[in-house]
Amino acid sequence: MQKVSFELSGEFVELNQLLKLVGLCDSGGAGKMLVAGGSVKVDGKQELRKTAKIRAGQYVTIGDVRIDVQGN
């Protein structure tokens, strides 16, 4: 599994934006499509809310990629 660290600059980041910011898709809209397709998990559970608030300490997985979200 490929691990990616993401440094949070505010209180939270929306899930679709996180996918864009780490380079897993080209736009927030493409991120929404990934989430809607059911292939994204937050803390091990399927997440279908495109703009779910992801906070420091959480992790997101899609395929064989794990994104660890860290606070500042």
Secondary structure as UniProt FT lines:
FT   STRAND          2..7
FT   STRAND          13..14
FT   HELIX           15..21
FT   TURN            22..23
FT   HELIX           28..36
FT   TURN            37..38
FT   STRAND          40..42
FT   TURN            43..44
FT   STRAND          45..46
FT   TURN            50..51
FT   STRAND          53..54
FT   TURN            56..57
FT   STRAND          59..62
FT   TURN            63..64
FT   STRAND          65..70
//
